[in-house]
Amino acid sequence: MAALEQTAFALARSSVSSIVQLHGNLCCQSLPRKSPGAGSSLPQSPDQDDDHSCPRFPPAADPLYLSTSRLVRGFVREFALGSDPPSSGLGWLAGKDRAAGTLKSMGRKVIDKHRAVFTGIVNRLNISDRGDLNAIEKVGTEMFSDGEMNWGRVVSFIAFGAVMGERLADMQMQDLIDLVAEEITQYLTQQKREWLQKHNGWDGFTEFFEENDLEDSTKKVLMVVASVGLAGAGILHWLR
């Protein structure tokens, strides 16, 4: 537990920098709503392989998509509603899945430490219907825009989705919560697929948080929330 506490602390320090700057950018201007179907061409990081041939909804046989969807949906839904996704059998934390337990522990620690910042970003996005969920992809793009990729940032992105899900539940818009999880899953398994596969997927995620001293990587992760803002008005521009 001591290692996990240290990991969460480092993770928070590394991630918050990015989130805070992103929040600052969003507070400077109102966010024009992105029109449905509006496209954009975004710069790619060195580790990012933007495979335009990847379908919007991957086939059910895609193991990375399936495992990511289950983990993200389980965490977002449990945080927002206090319940597992429907038809989840014994629950997303059942069995020997260490990744689910690790995500729950790390995700909650990040949210507990930086809830105000996540909430500020969610409020500025002003989600009111399904079409507004396109903003999630833009937030992800901005979060990883400096080319730095690590598991701490992945946790921070998922944590952002959980706080958004909680906000939707408060607004009696529970039907959009699973769509939030889907947007995050799609972004990670399409835009960050190559990196996830290179780092052994969710098994690598669990091993990283169980076996590594995260001081260095987590410093950078909390700086992500700051680095995000350094991409300038990027998120404001792409959300138009």
QUICORGI-V84623 format. One record per backbone hydrogen bond with DSSP energy under -1.0 kcal/mol. CO is the residue of the C=O (numbers start at 1). NH is the residue of the N-H. E is the energy in kcal/mol with one decimal. If there is no record, write none. Layout:
CO_NH_E, CO_NH_E
This chain:
1_5_-2.7, 2_6_-2.4, 3_7_-2.5, 4_8_-2.9, 5_9_-2.3, 6_10_-2.5, 7_11_-3.1, 8_12_-2.7, 9_13_-2.3, 10_14_-2.5, 11_15_-2.4, 12_16_-2.5, 14_222_-9.9, 14_224_-2.4, 15_19_-1.7, 15_225_-1.3, 16_20_-3.1, 17_21_-1.7, 18_22_-2.3, 18_225_-1.0, 19_23_-2.7, 20_24_-2.2, 21_25_-2.5, 22_26_-2.3, 23_27_-2.0, 35_38_-2.0, 45_48_-1.7, 49_51_-1.4, 50_52_-1.1, 51_54_-1.7, 59_62_-2.1, 62_66_-2.4, 63_67_-2.5, 64_68_-2.3, 65_69_-2.9, 66_70_-2.2, 67_71_-2.1, 68_72_-2.9, 69_73_-2.5, 70_74_-2.1, 71_75_-2.4, 72_76_-2.8, 73_77_-2.5, 74_78_-2.3, 75_79_-2.5, 76_80_-2.4, 77_81_-3.0, 78_82_-1.7, 88_91_-2.2, 91_94_-1.7, 96_98_-1.4, 97_101_-1.1, 98_102_-2.5, 99_103_-2.8, 100_104_-2.5, 101_105_-2.3, 102_106_-2.9, 103_107_-2.8, 104_108_-1.9, 105_109_-1.7, 106_110_-2.2, 107_111_-2.2, 108_112_-2.9, 109_113_-1.8, 110_114_-2.0, 111_115_-1.1, 114_118_-2.1, 115_119_-3.0, 116_120_-1.9, 117_121_-2.0, 118_122_-2.5, 119_123_-2.6, 120_124_-1.9, 121_125_-1.6, 129_132_-1.3, 130_133_-1.7, 131_134_-1.3, 132_135_-1.9, 133_136_-1.8, 134_138_-1.0, 135_139_-2.2, 136_140_-2.3, 137_141_-2.5, 138_142_-2.3, 139_143_-2.5, 140_144_-1.7, 142_145_-1.2, 144_147_-1.7, 150_154_-1.5, 151_155_-2.4, 152_156_-2.1, 153_157_-2.4, 154_158_-2.2, 155_159_-2.7, 156_160_-2.2, 157_161_-1.7, 158_162_-1.9, 159_163_-2.1, 160_164_-2.1, 161_165_-2.4, 162_166_-2.1, 163_167_-2.0, 164_168_-2.3, 165_169_-2.2, 166_170_-2.0, 167_171_-1.4, 168_173_-3.0, 169_172_-1.6, 173_176_-2.0, 174_177_-1.5, 176_180_-1.7, 177_181_-1.8, 178_182_-2.0, 179_183_-2.4, 180_184_-2.0, 181_185_-2.5, 182_186_-2.9, 183_187_-2.2, 184_188_-2.5, 185_189_-2.7, 186_190_-1.5, 187_191_-1.7, 187_192_-1.0, 192_196_-2.4, 193_197_-2.7, 194_198_-2.2, 195_199_-1.7, 196_201_-3.2, 197_200_-1.5, 200_204_-2.0, 201_205_-1.6, 202_206_-1.9, 203_207_-2.4, 204_208_-2.5, 205_209_-1.8, 206_210_-1.5, 207_211_-2.4, 208_212_-1.7, 214_218_-3.0, 215_219_-1.6, 216_220_-1.6, 217_221_-1.6, 218_222_-2.3, 219_223_-1.2, 222_17_-8.3, 223_227_-4.2, 224_228_-3.7, 225_18_-3.2, 225_21_-1.1, 225_22_-1.4, 226_230_-1.0, 228_231_-1.1, 229_232_-1.6, 233_237_-3.1, 234_238_-2.8, 235_239_-1.5, 237_240_-1.3
